């Protein structure tokens, strides 16, 4: 992947910061957020599902672990609280998250596909790659040789708006790896990840109630749900 290739996709720049905490601190973390934010009026509670793509040697994961200047992550994402459309179709987003040094860029392309298939099909089904190539190719995306659907995961997201800064705040809990491509290993799913993630977007200013988050058990971390799930499944380093 080159810088020229990334810029050709017209991605949007995003600024995000993450704090993580052990699962036992979830109630305390939520209490701090609720004291300093109001619920997102449009999407307060969500159930997010994703399918991550990588190579057999987990090249995307290696880019992150090796500290590469250019990093790319590709996934399908959809929202469990949204009912399928008439005809059993579901709105899905093909997302690319690129990172160039400290800057993060996100590209999102929507498409529709049968809800029953994307929610239940085994990840070694070749159709996942065919859909990825079809949807990504139309947007000019470039994929590494041997790309494959690797991992499915789901989690609950509660969204808020910070009262003092207007930043978007999301708290992710109940992170579960629910599908794994059997060509990678024989580990079984589902597997739960014992971490709560608090994510801030939309501003560079200091979080005014950061001290309260730390007292609740949270701390800054470069956390990847994809990496954490693979580690629990024995596929990390």
N, C-alpha and C positions, 0 to 999 in steps of 0.2 A: 504494500500500500504506500502511495506517495502523497505528499502534501497537495499536489495538483489534483490527484484523484479525489481527495476529500473535498477540496473547494469546489469541484465541479458539481457536487450534489446539492449545493445551496442549503447546507444544514443550518440550524439555529444554535447560537451560542447559549449555553446554560451555565449558571453558577450555582453550585450546590455544595452543602456541607453536611456531613453525617456525624451523628453521635450514636453510639451503641451502648447497650446495657444488657445484662443477663436477663433471661426470661422472668426470673422471680421479682425483678424490679419493675415489671410492666405497669402495675397499678400505681406505683409512686410516680413513674414517669408520666403517665396519663394525667395524674392529678396536677402535676406542675404545668403541663401544656394547657390543660383546661382552665387553670387560674390565669394564664397569660394570653390566651387566644379565644377566639370564638369559632364555632364550627363553620366549615366551608358551606355557604348557603346552597350551593348547587350539587356538590359531590362530597357530602360529609363522611359517608361510609362506603367503602368499596371492597370488592373481592377480586383480586388481580391474579391472572394466570399467565404464565409465560412458557415458551419453548425456546431454549437457547441452542444456537448452532455453533459448531466448532469443527476441527479436524480430528481424525483418529488420535493424533499425538497431542491434542488439546493446545493448538498453536495460539488461540486467542487468550487462553489462560496463561500460557507461557509469556506472552507479551507483557501482561500485567506483573507477573512475578519477577521477570527479568528487568523491569523498569524501563522498557523500551520507550523512546520518545513518542513514537506513533503507535496507538493502540486502537483496535476495533472490536466491537462486540455486536453480534447480530442476533435478533430474537423475534418471535411472534409474540404479541401481547393482546389479551382481550380481558373484558371485565365481566365477572360472573354475575353481578347484579343486573346486567342488561339481559332481558329475555331475547331469545332468538327471534328473527324476523319471520314473517309469514313465509312458509315453505321450509322452515328449519334452518335458515342461513344465519350465520353469526358475523358481526363486524369484527375484523381482526386487523391489527396494525403490524406491519413490518417495520421494525425499529433498528436503526444503526446508531450506536453510541461510539463516537470517535473521540480520542483524546490526543492532543498535540501538546506535549509538555503538561502544563497545568490547566490548559483550556479544554473544555468539554463541548462537543458538538453533537446534536441529536437530529436525525432525519427520520421522518415518520411517513409511511405510505399506507393508507387504508385499503382493505379489500374484503370481500365477503366469501365465505366458504361454509360447507355443511357443518353445523354445530356438533352433531353426533360424531363425525369423523375427527375433527381436530381435538375434541375433548377426550376421546377414548382410544384412538389408533396407537399401536405400538410405534416407538420412535425409529425403529429400523425400516418402517414403511417408506419406500423410495419416494412416495408422493410428497413428503415433507420437503425434500430437496427440490423436486420439480416445481412446487409452488414457490419456494424461495427464489429459484432461478428465474421463474416467470415474472414474479412481482418485482424482484430486485433488478432484473435485467431491464425492465421497462423504465426504471428510474436511473439507469446508468450505473448501477452498482457492480462492483467487481468482487468475486469470491475466490478464496484460495482453492487449489485442487483438493478433491476429497472432502469437501465440506459435508457435514451430516448433522442431523438433529441429535443432540447429545442428552439434554436434560429438560424435564418439565418440572416447574415448581409453582406453588400457589401461596398466597398470604393475604391477610386482612389489612387493609389500609384505612386509617382514619385521618381525614384532612381538616386542617385548621388554617386560620389567618391570624398572624401575630397582631395584637391590638396596638402595639407601639410602633412597629416598623412596617406593617403591611406585607411582610414576607409570608410565603406559603410554607406551611409546616405539615409534614406527614409523619404519622407514627405507624410503623409496620410491625405486626405481630403474627404469631401462628405461621411461621415460615416452614413450609413442607416441600420436600422433593418428592413428587408423586409419580414420575416416570423417568427411566434411565434407558438409554440405548443398550441393549444386551450385547452388542458387538464390542463394547468397551470393557465390560466386566460382568460378573455374575451377581453383583450386589442387588439386594431386593429393596423395593420401595413399597410404601411411603416411609420417609425418614424425616423427623422433625428437627429443626435447627433451634437451639435454645438461646436465641438472641432477639432483642428488640432493637429496631432501627428508627431513629428520629432524624428526619431529613429536612433541611431548610433550603428553599429556593427563592430566587428573585431579588437578592440584595447582597451587598458586600459588607454592610455595616455589622458591628459587633452584636451578638445576640444579647439583649439587655438582661435576660434572666438565665444566663449561662451558669451562674453559680448555683442556682436552684436545681438545674439539670444535673450538675455534677454531684450535688448532695443526694440526689435521687438515685445515683449509681451509674450515670451516663458519662461517656468520655469520647473525645474526638477519635475517629478511626477512618481509615480508607477501607471501607467494608464493601465486599461484593457478595450478594446472595448466591450468585452462581459459584464463586470460588468456595464459599462456606459449605454449600451442599456437596460439591465434589470432594472436599476434604472429609466430610463425615462419611461419604460413601467409599473412601479409601482411594480416590483418584487424584488427590492433590499431591503436593510434594511433602 
